[in-house]
């Protein structure tokens, strides 16, 4: 399905960037053995998913595709 705009939308990019920042925060605080910072990073990851979903609902996500089915003649 390459070439169908898989994930190339503002909603997808924004959600992934926020989640990536959350992973970085959680990873850094995990190495520093600071549980509160780790859970803050996990919360940021969740926020990234919610922001991406909200942006998709606002029309900034991928548009639905209409697949055509070939009809058999005969």
N, CA, C and O atoms as a Tripos MOL2 file, in Angstrom:
@<TRIPOS>MOLECULE
protein
  296   295    74     0     0
PROTEIN
NO_CHARGES

@<TRIPOS>ATOM
      1 N           0.8110   -1.1790    0.0000 N.3       1 UNK1
      2 CA          0.0000    0.0000    0.0000 C.3       1 UNK1
      3 C           0.8650    1.2580    0.0000 C.2       1 UNK1
      4 O           0.4220    2.3320    0.4070 O.2       1 UNK1
      5 N           2.0640    1.1120   -0.4470 N.am      2 UNK2
      6 CA          2.9360    2.2830   -0.5100 C.3       2 UNK2
      7 C           2.3710    3.2750   -1.5160 C.2       2 UNK2
      8 O           1.7810    2.8880   -2.5250 O.2       2 UNK2
      9 N           2.5570    4.5360   -1.2340 N.am      3 UNK3
     10 CA          2.0640    5.5540   -2.1390 C.3       3 UNK3
     11 C           0.6700    6.0540   -1.8100 C.2       3 UNK3
     12 O           0.1120    6.8620   -2.5520 O.2       3 UNK3
     13 N           0.1040    5.5890   -0.7160 N.am      4 UNK4
     14 CA         -1.2410    6.0240   -0.3370 C.3       4 UNK4
     15 C          -1.2190    7.0230    0.8040 C.2       4 UNK4
     16 O          -2.2290    7.1890    1.4870 O.2       4 UNK4
     17 N          -0.0990    7.6910    1.0290 N.am      5 UNK5
     18 CA         -0.0160    8.6940    2.0730 C.3       5 UNK5
     19 C          -0.0280    8.1040    3.4700 C.2       5 UNK5
     20 O          -0.5730    8.7110    4.3930 O.2       5 UNK5
     21 N           0.5620    6.9370    3.6390 N.am      6 UNK6
     22 CA          0.5420    6.2240    4.9150 C.3       6 UNK6
     23 C           1.2260    7.0480    6.0090 C.2       6 UNK6
     24 O           2.4530    7.0630    6.1090 O.2       6 UNK6
     25 N           0.4240    7.7310    6.8230 N.am      7 UNK7
     26 CA          0.9440    8.4550    7.9620 C.3       7 UNK7
     27 C           1.5430    9.8090    7.6660 C.2       7 UNK7
     28 O           2.1090   10.4300    8.5650 O.2       7 UNK7
     29 N           1.4430   10.2880    6.4520 N.am      8 UNK8
     30 CA          2.0320   11.5750    6.0950 C.3       8 UNK8
     31 C           0.9940   12.6840    6.2590 C.2       8 UNK8
     32 O           0.6000   13.3300    5.2890 O.2       8 UNK8
     33 N           0.5580   12.8930    7.5060 N.am      9 UNK9
     34 CA         -0.4450   13.9130    7.7980 C.3       9 UNK9
     35 C           0.0170   14.7270    9.0040 C.2       9 UNK9
     36 O           0.8430   14.2580    9.7860 O.2       9 UNK9
     37 N          -0.5050   15.9330    9.1570 N.am     10 UNK10
     38 CA         -0.1460   16.7210   10.3490 C.3      10 UNK10
     39 C          -0.4990   15.9970   11.6480 C.2      10 UNK10
     40 O           0.2440   16.0890   12.6250 O.2      10 UNK10
     41 N          -1.6110   15.2860   11.6720 N.am     11 UNK11
     42 CA         -2.0100   14.5670   12.8860 C.3      11 UNK11
     43 C          -0.9880   13.4830   13.2320 C.2      11 UNK11
     44 O          -0.5930   13.3470   14.3900 O.2      11 UNK11
     45 N          -0.5690   12.7260   12.2420 N.am     12 UNK12
     46 CA          0.3980   11.6510   12.4850 C.3      12 UNK12
     47 C           1.7530   12.2110   12.9230 C.2      12 UNK12
     48 O           2.3370   11.7310   13.8940 O.2      12 UNK12
     49 N           2.2460   13.2070   12.2200 N.am     13 UNK13
     50 CA          3.5460   13.7870   12.5650 C.3      13 UNK13
     51 C           3.5230   14.3800   13.9640 C.2      13 UNK13
     52 O           4.4600   14.1670   14.7330 O.2      13 UNK13
     53 N           2.4880   15.1120   14.3080 N.am     14 UNK14
     54 CA          2.4240   15.7530   15.6200 C.3      14 UNK14
     55 C           2.3520   14.7120   16.7290 C.2      14 UNK14
     56 O           3.0700   14.8140   17.7230 O.2      14 UNK14
     57 N           1.4940   13.7150   16.5670 N.am     15 UNK15
     58 CA          1.3790   12.6680   17.5800 C.3      15 UNK15
     59 C           2.6730   11.9050   17.7760 C.2      15 UNK15
     60 O           3.0490   11.6050   18.9090 O.2      15 UNK15
     61 N           3.3530   11.5880   16.7020 N.am     16 UNK16
     62 CA          4.6040   10.8360   16.8010 C.3      16 UNK16
     63 C           5.7130   11.6820   17.4260 C.2      16 UNK16
     64 O           6.4910   11.1780   18.2350 O.2      16 UNK16
     65 N           5.7900   12.9450   17.0650 N.am     17 UNK17
     66 CA          6.8270   13.8090   17.6480 C.3      17 UNK17
     67 C           6.6160   13.9650   19.1560 C.2      17 UNK17
     68 O           7.5790   13.8950   19.9200 O.2      17 UNK17
     69 N           5.3790   14.1730   19.5900 N.am     18 UNK18
     70 CA          5.0990   14.2980   21.0240 C.3      18 UNK18
     71 C           5.4270   12.9830   21.7400 C.2      18 UNK18
     72 O           6.0300   12.9940   22.8130 O.2      18 UNK18
     73 N           5.0340   11.8580   21.1510 N.am     19 UNK19
     74 CA          5.3300   10.5620   21.7600 C.3      19 UNK19
     75 C           6.8340   10.3130   21.8210 C.2      19 UNK19
     76 O           7.3250    9.7610   22.8060 O.2      19 UNK19
     77 N           7.5700   10.7100   20.7870 N.am     20 UNK20
     78 CA          9.0240   10.5460   20.7810 C.3      20 UNK20
     79 C           9.6660   11.3440   21.9260 C.2      20 UNK20
     80 O          10.5710   10.8550   22.6020 O.2      20 UNK20
     81 N           9.1870   12.5670   22.1300 N.am     21 UNK21
     82 CA          9.6960   13.3730   23.2480 C.3      21 UNK21
     83 C           9.3960   12.6620   24.5690 C.2      21 UNK21
     84 O          10.2340   12.6450   25.4710 O.2      21 UNK21
     85 N           8.2090   12.0790   24.6810 N.am     22 UNK22
     86 CA          7.8550   11.3310   25.8890 C.3      22 UNK22
     87 C           8.7730   10.1380   26.1140 C.2      22 UNK22
     88 O           9.1730    9.8710   27.2470 O.2      22 UNK22
     89 N           9.1150    9.4100   25.0340 N.am     23 UNK23
     90 CA         10.0390    8.2880   25.1620 C.3      23 UNK23
     91 C          11.4110    8.7610   25.6250 C.2      23 UNK23
     92 O          12.0520    8.1070   26.4480 O.2      23 UNK23
     93 N          11.8570    9.8850   25.1010 N.am     24 UNK24
     94 CA         13.1610   10.4320   25.5080 C.3      24 UNK24
     95 C          13.1460   10.8240   26.9800 C.2      24 UNK24
     96 O          14.0900   10.5270   27.7120 O.2      24 UNK24
     97 N          12.0830   11.4850   27.4160 N.am     25 UNK25
     98 CA         11.9610   11.8900   28.8180 C.3      25 UNK25
     99 C          11.9200   10.6610   29.7210 C.2      25 UNK25
    100 O          12.6440   10.5980   30.7150 O.2      25 UNK25
    101 N          11.0840    9.6890   29.3850 N.am     26 UNK26
    102 CA         10.9630    8.4810   30.2030 C.3      26 UNK26
    103 C          12.2860    7.7210   30.2500 C.2      26 UNK26
    104 O          12.6830    7.2260   31.3050 O.2      26 UNK26
    105 N          12.9620    7.6290   29.1150 N.am     27 UNK27
    106 CA         14.2440    6.9210   29.0840 C.3      27 UNK27
    107 C          15.3070    7.6110   29.9230 C.2      27 UNK27
    108 O          16.0580    6.9490   30.6400 O.2      27 UNK27
    109 N          15.3770    8.9230   29.8420 N.am     28 UNK28
    110 CA         16.3710    9.6610   30.6160 C.3      28 UNK28
    111 C          16.1190    9.5080   32.1160 C.2      28 UNK28
    112 O          17.0530    9.2820   32.8850 O.2      28 UNK28
    113 N          14.8680    9.6280   32.5250 N.am     29 UNK29
    114 CA         14.5720    9.5100   33.9500 C.3      29 UNK29
    115 C          14.6790    8.0700   34.4390 C.2      29 UNK29
    116 O          14.9250    7.8400   35.6230 O.2      29 UNK29
    117 N          14.4990    7.1040   33.5550 N.am     30 UNK30
    118 CA         14.6790    5.7190   33.9530 C.3      30 UNK30
    119 C          16.1560    5.4680   34.2650 C.2      30 UNK30
    120 O          16.4780    4.7900   35.2410 O.2      30 UNK30
    121 N          17.0410    6.0060   33.4490 N.am     31 UNK31
    122 CA         18.4760    5.8540   33.6800 C.3      31 UNK31
    123 C          18.8870    6.5670   34.9680 C.2      31 UNK31
    124 O          19.7640    6.0890   35.6870 O.2      31 UNK31
    125 N          18.2570    7.7080   35.2630 N.am     32 UNK32
    126 CA         18.5680    8.4590   36.4830 C.3      32 UNK32
    127 C          17.8650    7.8840   37.7200 C.2      32 UNK32
    128 O          18.0350    8.3980   38.8260 O.2      32 UNK32
    129 N          17.0770    6.8200   37.5320 N.am     33 UNK33
    130 CA         16.3460    6.1620   38.6210 C.3      33 UNK33
    131 C          15.4110    7.1420   39.3380 C.2      33 UNK33
    132 O          15.3670    7.1810   40.5670 O.2      33 UNK33
    133 N          14.6750    7.9230   38.5660 N.am     34 UNK34
    134 CA         13.6920    8.8760   39.0990 C.3      34 UNK34
    135 C          12.3090    8.4660   38.6020 C.2      34 UNK34
    136 O          11.9100    8.8560   37.5040 O.2      34 UNK34
    137 N          11.5670    7.6820   39.3970 N.am     35 UNK35
    138 CA         10.2780    7.1590   38.9410 C.3      35 UNK35
    139 C           9.2630    8.2360   38.5570 C.2      35 UNK35
    140 O           8.4870    8.0450   37.6210 O.2      35 UNK35
    141 N           9.2610    9.3590   39.2660 N.am     36 UNK36
    142 CA          8.2740   10.4010   38.9570 C.3      36 UNK36
    143 C           8.5100   10.9450   37.5470 C.2      36 UNK36
    144 O           7.5580   11.1410   36.7920 O.2      36 UNK36
    145 N           9.7620   11.1880   37.1920 N.am     37 UNK37
    146 CA         10.0820   11.6650   35.8500 C.3      37 UNK37
    147 C           9.7570   10.6270   34.7880 C.2      37 UNK37
    148 O           9.2990   10.9660   33.6960 O.2      37 UNK37
    149 N          10.0000    9.3470   35.1160 N.am     38 UNK38
    150 CA          9.6530    8.2680   34.1820 C.3      38 UNK38
    151 C           8.1600    8.2820   33.8810 C.2      38 UNK38
    152 O           7.7540    8.2090   32.7210 O.2      38 UNK38
    153 N           7.3380    8.3770   34.9340 N.am     39 UNK39
    154 CA          5.8890    8.3650   34.7260 C.3      39 UNK39
    155 C           5.4160    9.6440   34.0390 C.2      39 UNK39
    156 O           4.4120    9.6290   33.3270 O.2      39 UNK39
    157 N           6.1220   10.7350   34.2430 N.am     40 UNK40
    158 CA          5.7970   11.9580   33.5050 C.3      40 UNK40
    159 C           6.0370   11.7480   32.0120 C.2      40 UNK40
    160 O           5.2430   12.1900   31.1820 O.2      40 UNK40
    161 N           7.1330   11.0730   31.6770 N.am     41 UNK41
    162 CA          7.4010   10.7420   30.2730 C.3      41 UNK41
    163 C           6.3380    9.8360   29.6850 C.2      41 UNK41
    164 O           5.9460    9.9980   28.5290 O.2      41 UNK41
    165 N           5.8680    8.8750   30.4810 N.am     42 UNK42
    166 CA          4.8030    7.9920   30.0100 C.3      42 UNK42
    167 C           3.5190    8.7800   29.7790 C.2      42 UNK42
    168 O           2.7700    8.4920   28.8470 O.2      42 UNK42
    169 N           3.2690    9.7640   30.6180 N.am     43 UNK43
    170 CA          2.0850   10.6160   30.4340 C.3      43 UNK43
    171 C           2.2090   11.4290   29.1470 C.2      43 UNK43
    172 O           1.2220   11.6310   28.4390 O.2      43 UNK43
    173 N           3.4180   11.8940   28.8450 N.am     44 UNK44
    174 CA          3.6420   12.6460   27.6030 C.3      44 UNK44
    175 C           3.3710   11.7550   26.3900 C.2      44 UNK44
    176 O           2.8170   12.2140   25.3920 O.2      44 UNK44
    177 N           3.7590   10.4920   26.4770 N.am     45 UNK45
    178 CA          3.4790    9.5520   25.3860 C.3      45 UNK45
    179 C           1.9720    9.4270   25.1740 C.2      45 UNK45
    180 O           1.4970    9.4490   24.0390 O.2      45 UNK45
    181 N           1.2340    9.2990   26.2520 N.am     46 UNK46
    182 CA         -0.2280    9.2110   26.1730 C.3      46 UNK46
    183 C          -0.8180   10.4840   25.5650 C.2      46 UNK46
    184 O          -1.7370   10.4170   24.7480 O.2      46 UNK46
    185 N          -0.2930   11.6310   25.9610 N.am     47 UNK47
    186 CA         -0.7550   12.9100   25.4060 C.3      47 UNK47
    187 C          -0.5290   12.9460   23.8970 C.2      47 UNK47
    188 O          -1.3730   13.4460   23.1540 O.2      47 UNK47
    189 N           0.6100   12.4160   23.4430 N.am     48 UNK48
    190 CA          0.8810   12.3750   22.0070 C.3      48 UNK48
    191 C          -0.1820   11.6050   21.2450 C.2      48 UNK48
    192 O          -0.6210   12.0290   20.1770 O.2      48 UNK48
    193 N          -0.5960   10.4640   21.8000 N.am     49 UNK49
    194 CA         -1.6490    9.6900   21.1630 C.3      49 UNK49
    195 C          -2.9750   10.4230   21.1500 C.2      49 UNK49
    196 O          -3.6990   10.4010   20.1550 O.2      49 UNK49
    197 N          -3.2880   11.0710   22.2560 N.am     50 UNK50
    198 CA         -4.5500   11.8120   22.3340 C.3      50 UNK50
    199 C          -4.5600   13.0200   21.3960 C.2      50 UNK50
    200 O          -5.5770   13.3110   20.7650 O.2      50 UNK50
    201 N          -3.4310   13.7210   21.3040 N.am     51 UNK51
    202 CA         -3.3470   14.8740   20.3980 C.3      51 UNK51
    203 C          -3.4950   14.4240   18.9500 C.2      51 UNK51
    204 O          -4.2210   15.0490   18.1770 O.2      51 UNK51
    205 N          -2.8090   13.3390   18.5780 N.am     52 UNK52
    206 CA         -2.9340   12.8180   17.2190 C.3      52 UNK52
    207 C          -4.3590   12.4170   16.8870 C.2      52 UNK52
    208 O          -4.8490   12.6840   15.7900 O.2      52 UNK52
    209 N          -5.0260   11.7690   17.8460 N.am     53 UNK53
    210 CA         -6.4130   11.3530   17.6380 C.3      53 UNK53
    211 C          -7.3340   12.5650   17.5100 C.2      53 UNK53
    212 O          -8.2080   12.5990   16.6430 O.2      53 UNK53
    213 N          -7.1330   13.5580   18.3770 N.am     54 UNK54
    214 CA         -7.9660   14.7620   18.3170 C.3      54 UNK54
    215 C          -7.7570   15.5040   16.9980 C.2      54 UNK54
    216 O          -8.7130   16.0120   16.4130 O.2      54 UNK54
    217 N          -6.5180   15.5670   16.5330 N.am     55 UNK55
    218 CA         -6.2530   16.2390   15.2610 C.3      55 UNK55
    219 C          -6.8840   15.4670   14.1020 C.2      55 UNK55
    220 O          -7.3620   16.0650   13.1380 O.2      55 UNK55
    221 N          -6.8820   14.1350   14.2020 N.am     56 UNK56
    222 CA         -7.5290   13.3260   13.1640 C.3      56 UNK56
    223 C          -9.0270   13.6010   13.1230 C.2      56 UNK56
    224 O          -9.6180   13.7180   12.0500 O.2      56 UNK56
    225 N          -9.6390   13.7030   14.3140 N.am     57 UNK57
    226 CA        -11.0650   14.0140   14.3750 C.3      57 UNK57
    227 C         -11.3580   15.4130   13.8370 C.2      57 UNK57
    228 O         -12.4480   15.6730   13.3270 O.2      57 UNK57
    229 N         -10.3760   16.3130   13.9540 N.am     58 UNK58
    230 CA        -10.5410   17.6790   13.4610 C.3      58 UNK58
    231 C         -10.3050   17.7780   11.9540 C.2      58 UNK58
    232 O         -10.3800   18.8700   11.3900 O.2      58 UNK58
    233 N         -10.0230   16.6590   11.3000 N.am     59 UNK59
    234 CA         -9.8570   16.6550    9.8530 C.3      59 UNK59
    235 C          -8.4330   16.7840    9.3720 C.2      59 UNK59
    236 O          -8.2050   17.0000    8.1820 O.2      59 UNK59
    237 N          -7.4580   16.6560   10.2700 N.am     60 UNK60
    238 CA         -6.0600   16.7950    9.8690 C.3      60 UNK60
    239 C          -5.3730   15.4480    9.6650 C.2      60 UNK60
    240 O          -4.1570   15.3880    9.4880 O.2      60 UNK60
    241 N          -6.1490   14.3720    9.6920 N.am     61 UNK61
    242 CA         -5.6070   13.0340    9.4820 C.3      61 UNK61
    243 C          -5.7930   12.5900    8.0440 C.2      61 UNK61
    244 O          -6.1820   13.3680    7.1730 O.2      61 UNK61
    245 N          -5.5040   11.3210    7.8210 N.am     62 UNK62
    246 CA         -5.6320   10.7560    6.4800 C.3      62 UNK62
    247 C          -7.0980   10.6200    6.1070 C.2      62 UNK62
    248 O          -7.9170   10.1760    6.9120 O.2      62 UNK62
    249 N          -7.4170   11.0010    4.8950 N.am     63 UNK63
    250 CA         -8.7900   10.9000    4.3990 C.3      63 UNK63
    251 C          -9.0990    9.4460    4.0520 C.2      63 UNK63
    252 O          -8.2190    8.7270    3.5790 O.2      63 UNK63
    253 N         -10.3320    9.0030    4.2780 N.am     64 UNK64
    254 CA        -10.6820    7.6210    3.9250 C.3      64 UNK64
    255 C         -10.6270    7.4120    2.4110 C.2      64 UNK64
    256 O         -11.0060    8.2850    1.6300 O.2      64 UNK64
    257 N         -10.1490    6.2440    2.0250 N.am     65 UNK65
    258 CA        -10.0410    5.9100    0.6000 C.3      65 UNK65
    259 C         -11.2220    5.0510    0.1830 C.2      65 UNK65
    260 O         -11.6880    4.2030    0.9430 O.2      65 UNK65
    261 N         -11.6950    5.2770   -1.0210 N.am     66 UNK66
    262 CA        -12.7520    4.4580   -1.5910 C.3      66 UNK66
    263 C         -12.0960    3.4200   -2.4930 C.2      66 UNK66
    264 O         -11.5370    3.7570   -3.5370 O.2      66 UNK66
    265 N         -12.1680    2.1630   -2.0860 N.am     67 UNK67
    266 CA        -11.5770    1.0960   -2.8900 C.3      67 UNK67
    267 C         -12.6130    0.5910   -3.8810 C.2      67 UNK67
    268 O         -13.7610    0.3260   -3.5230 O.2      67 UNK67
    269 N         -12.1930    0.4640   -5.1190 N.am     68 UNK68
    270 CA        -13.0930   -0.0350   -6.1460 C.3      68 UNK68
    271 C         -12.8820   -1.5260   -6.3100 C.2      68 UNK68
    272 O         -11.7540   -2.0180   -6.3430 O.2      68 UNK68
    273 N         -13.9960   -2.2330   -6.4120 N.am     69 UNK69
    274 CA        -13.9450   -3.6840   -6.5790 C.3      69 UNK69
    275 C         -14.2200   -3.9850   -8.0480 C.2      69 UNK69
    276 O         -15.1850   -3.4960   -8.6360 O.2      69 UNK69
    277 N         -13.3350   -4.8110   -8.6240 N.am     70 UNK70
    278 CA        -13.5270   -5.1980  -10.0270 C.3      70 UNK70
    279 C         -14.7000   -6.1780  -10.1230 C.2      70 UNK70
    280 O         -14.8060   -7.1320   -9.3520 O.2      70 UNK70
    281 N         -15.5660   -5.9120  -11.0830 N.am     71 UNK71
    282 CA        -16.7310   -6.7970  -11.2740 C.3      71 UNK71
    283 C         -16.4280   -7.8090  -12.3690 C.2      71 UNK71
    284 O         -15.8530   -7.4760  -13.4050 O.2      71 UNK71
    285 N         -16.8240   -9.0410  -12.1170 N.am     72 UNK72
    286 CA        -16.6340  -10.0940  -13.1040 C.3      72 UNK72
    287 C         -17.7410  -10.0120  -14.1410 C.2      72 UNK72
    288 O         -18.9240   -9.9290  -13.8090 O.2      72 UNK72
    289 N         -17.3380  -10.0350  -15.3890 N.am     73 UNK73
    290 CA        -18.3310   -9.9850  -16.4700 C.3      73 UNK73
    291 C         -18.5800  -11.3890  -16.9910 C.2      73 UNK73
    292 O         -17.6640  -12.2020  -17.1210 O.2      73 UNK73
    293 N         -19.8070  -11.6410  -17.2760 N.am     74 UNK74
    294 CA        -20.0240  -12.9610  -17.8590 C.3      74 UNK74
    295 C         -21.3260  -13.5250  -17.6290 C.2      74 UNK74
    296 O         -21.6060  -14.6360  -18.0810 O.2      74 UNK74
@<TRIPOS>BOND
     1     1     2 1
     2     2     3 1
     3     3     4 2
     4     3     5 am
     5     5     6 1
     6     6     7 1
     7     7     8 2
     8     7     9 am
     9     9    10 1
    10    10    11 1
    11    11    12 2
    12    11    13 am
    13    13    14 1
    14    14    15 1
    15    15    16 2
    16    15    17 am
    17    17    18 1
    18    18    19 1
    19    19    20 2
    20    19    21 am
    21    21    22 1
    22    22    23 1
    23    23    24 2
    24    23    25 am
    25    25    26 1
    26    26    27 1
    27    27    28 2
    28    27    29 am
    29    29    30 1
    30    30    31 1
    31    31    32 2
    32    31    33 am
    33    33    34 1
    34    34    35 1
    35    35    36 2
    36    35    37 am
    37    37    38 1
    38    38    39 1
    39    39    40 2
    40    39    41 am
    41    41    42 1
    42    42    43 1
    43    43    44 2
    44    43    45 am
    45    45    46 1
    46    46    47 1
    47    47    48 2
    48    47    49 am
    49    49    50 1
    50    50    51 1
    51    51    52 2
    52    51    53 am
    53    53    54 1
    54    54    55 1
    55    55    56 2
    56    55    57 am
    57    57    58 1
    58    58    59 1
    59    59    60 2
    60    59    61 am
    61    61    62 1
    62    62    63 1
    63    63    64 2
    64    63    65 am
    65    65    66 1
    66    66    67 1
    67    67    68 2
    68    67    69 am
    69    69    70 1
    70    70    71 1
    71    71    72 2
    72    71    73 am
    73    73    74 1
    74    74    75 1
    75    75    76 2
    76    75    77 am
    77    77    78 1
    78    78    79 1
    79    79    80 2
    80    79    81 am
    81    81    82 1
    82    82    83 1
    83    83    84 2
    84    83    85 am
    85    85    86 1
    86    86    87 1
    87    87    88 2
    88    87    89 am
    89    89    90 1
    90    90    91 1
    91    91    92 2
    92    91    93 am
    93    93    94 1
    94    94    95 1
    95    95    96 2
    96    95    97 am
    97    97    98 1
    98    98    99 1
    99    99   100 2
   100    99   101 am
   101   101   102 1
   102   102   103 1
   103   103   104 2
   104   103   105 am
   105   105   106 1
   106   106   107 1
   107   107   108 2
   108   107   109 am
   109   109   110 1
   110   110   111 1
   111   111   112 2
   112   111   113 am
   113   113   114 1
   114   114   115 1
   115   115   116 2
   116   115   117 am
   117   117   118 1
   118   118   119 1
   119   119   120 2
   120   119   121 am
   121   121   122 1
   122   122   123 1
   123   123   124 2
   124   123   125 am
   125   125   126 1
   126   126   127 1
   127   127   128 2
   128   127   129 am
   129   129   130 1
   130   130   131 1
   131   131   132 2
   132   131   133 am
   133   133   134 1
   134   134   135 1
   135   135   136 2
   136   135   137 am
   137   137   138 1
   138   138   139 1
   139   139   140 2
   140   139   141 am
   141   141   142 1
   142   142   143 1
   143   143   144 2
   144   143   145 am
   145   145   146 1
   146   146   147 1
   147   147   148 2
   148   147   149 am
   149   149   150 1
   150   150   151 1
   151   151   152 2
   152   151   153 am
   153   153   154 1
   154   154   155 1
   155   155   156 2
   156   155   157 am
   157   157   158 1
   158   158   159 1
   159   159   160 2
   160   159   161 am
   161   161   162 1
   162   162   163 1
   163   163   164 2
   164   163   165 am
   165   165   166 1
   166   166   167 1
   167   167   168 2
   168   167   169 am
   169   169   170 1
   170   170   171 1
   171   171   172 2
   172   171   173 am
   173   173   174 1
   174   174   175 1
   175   175   176 2
   176   175   177 am
   177   177   178 1
   178   178   179 1
   179   179   180 2
   180   179   181 am
   181   181   182 1
   182   182   183 1
   183   183   184 2
   184   183   185 am
   185   185   186 1
   186   186   187 1
   187   187   188 2
   188   187   189 am
   189   189   190 1
   190   190   191 1
   191   191   192 2
   192   191   193 am
   193   193   194 1
   194   194   195 1
   195   195   196 2
   196   195   197 am
   197   197   198 1
   198   198   199 1
   199   199   200 2
   200   199   201 am
   201   201   202 1
   202   202   203 1
   203   203   204 2
   204   203   205 am
   205   205   206 1
   206   206   207 1
   207   207   208 2
   208   207   209 am
   209   209   210 1
   210   210   211 1
   211   211   212 2
   212   211   213 am
   213   213   214 1
   214   214   215 1
   215   215   216 2
   216   215   217 am
   217   217   218 1
   218   218   219 1
   219   219   220 2
   220   219   221 am
   221   221   222 1
   222   222   223 1
   223   223   224 2
   224   223   225 am
   225   225   226 1
   226   226   227 1
   227   227   228 2
   228   227   229 am
   229   229   230 1
   230   230   231 1
   231   231   232 2
   232   231   233 am
   233   233   234 1
   234   234   235 1
   235   235   236 2
   236   235   237 am
   237   237   238 1
   238   238   239 1
   239   239   240 2
   240   239   241 am
   241   241   242 1
   242   242   243 1
   243   243   244 2
   244   243   245 am
   245   245   246 1
   246   246   247 1
   247   247   248 2
   248   247   249 am
   249   249   250 1
   250   250   251 1
   251   251   252 2
   252   251   253 am
   253   253   254 1
   254   254   255 1
   255   255   256 2
   256   255   257 am
   257   257   258 1
   258   258   259 1
   259   259   260 2
   260   259   261 am
   261   261   262 1
   262   262   263 1
   263   263   264 2
   264   263   265 am
   265   265   266 1
   266   266   267 1
   267   267   268 2
   268   267   269 am
   269   269   270 1
   270   270   271 1
   271   271   272 2
   272   271   273 am
   273   273   274 1
   274   274   275 1
   275   275   276 2
   276   275   277 am
   277   277   278 1
   278   278   279 1
   279   279   280 2
   280   279   281 am
   281   281   282 1
   282   282   283 1
   283   283   284 2
   284   283   285 am
   285   285   286 1
   286   286   287 1
   287   287   288 2
   288   287   289 am
   289   289   290 1
   290   290   291 1
   291   291   292 2
   292   291   293 am
   293   293   294 1
   294   294   295 1
   295   295   296 2
@<TRIPOS>SUBSTRUCTURE
     1 UNK1         2 RESIDUE 1 A UNK
     2 UNK2         6 RESIDUE 1 A UNK
     3 UNK3        10 RESIDUE 1 A UNK
     4 UNK4        14 RESIDUE 1 A UNK
     5 UNK5        18 RESIDUE 1 A UNK
     6 UNK6        22 RESIDUE 1 A UNK
     7 UNK7        26 RESIDUE 1 A UNK
     8 UNK8        30 RESIDUE 1 A UNK
     9 UNK9        34 RESIDUE 1 A UNK
    10 UNK10       38 RESIDUE 1 A UNK
    11 UNK11       42 RESIDUE 1 A UNK
    12 UNK12       46 RESIDUE 1 A UNK
    13 UNK13       50 RESIDUE 1 A UNK
    14 UNK14       54 RESIDUE 1 A UNK
    15 UNK15       58 RESIDUE 1 A UNK
    16 UNK16       62 RESIDUE 1 A UNK
    17 UNK17       66 RESIDUE 1 A UNK
    18 UNK18       70 RESIDUE 1 A UNK
    19 UNK19       74 RESIDUE 1 A UNK
    20 UNK20       78 RESIDUE 1 A UNK
    21 UNK21       82 RESIDUE 1 A UNK
    22 UNK22       86 RESIDUE 1 A UNK
    23 UNK23       90 RESIDUE 1 A UNK
    24 UNK24       94 RESIDUE 1 A UNK
    25 UNK25       98 RESIDUE 1 A UNK
    26 UNK26      102 RESIDUE 1 A UNK
    27 UNK27      106 RESIDUE 1 A UNK
    28 UNK28      110 RESIDUE 1 A UNK
    29 UNK29      114 RESIDUE 1 A UNK
    30 UNK30      118 RESIDUE 1 A UNK
    31 UNK31      122 RESIDUE 1 A UNK
    32 UNK32      126 RESIDUE 1 A UNK
    33 UNK33      130 RESIDUE 1 A UNK
    34 UNK34      134 RESIDUE 1 A UNK
    35 UNK35      138 RESIDUE 1 A UNK
    36 UNK36      142 RESIDUE 1 A UNK
    37 UNK37      146 RESIDUE 1 A UNK
    38 UNK38      150 RESIDUE 1 A UNK
    39 UNK39      154 RESIDUE 1 A UNK
    40 UNK40      158 RESIDUE 1 A UNK
    41 UNK41      162 RESIDUE 1 A UNK
    42 UNK42      166 RESIDUE 1 A UNK
    43 UNK43      170 RESIDUE 1 A UNK
    44 UNK44      174 RESIDUE 1 A UNK
    45 UNK45      178 RESIDUE 1 A UNK
    46 UNK46      182 RESIDUE 1 A UNK
    47 UNK47      186 RESIDUE 1 A UNK
    48 UNK48      190 RESIDUE 1 A UNK
    49 UNK49      194 RESIDUE 1 A UNK
    50 UNK50      198 RESIDUE 1 A UNK
    51 UNK51      202 RESIDUE 1 A UNK
    52 UNK52      206 RESIDUE 1 A UNK
    53 UNK53      210 RESIDUE 1 A UNK
    54 UNK54      214 RESIDUE 1 A UNK
    55 UNK55      218 RESIDUE 1 A UNK
    56 UNK56      222 RESIDUE 1 A UNK
    57 UNK57      226 RESIDUE 1 A UNK
    58 UNK58      230 RESIDUE 1 A UNK
    59 UNK59      234 RESIDUE 1 A UNK
    60 UNK60      238 RESIDUE 1 A UNK
    61 UNK61      242 RESIDUE 1 A UNK
    62 UNK62      246 RESIDUE 1 A UNK
    63 UNK63      250 RESIDUE 1 A UNK
    64 UNK64      254 RESIDUE 1 A UNK
    65 UNK65      258 RESIDUE 1 A UNK
    66 UNK66      262 RESIDUE 1 A UNK
    67 UNK67      266 RESIDUE 1 A UNK
    68 UNK68      270 RESIDUE 1 A UNK
    69 UNK69      274 RESIDUE 1 A UNK
    70 UNK70      278 RESIDUE 1 A UNK
    71 UNK71      282 RESIDUE 1 A UNK
    72 UNK72      286 RESIDUE 1 A UNK
    73 UNK73      290 RESIDUE 1 A UNK
    74 UNK74      294 RESIDUE 1 A UNK
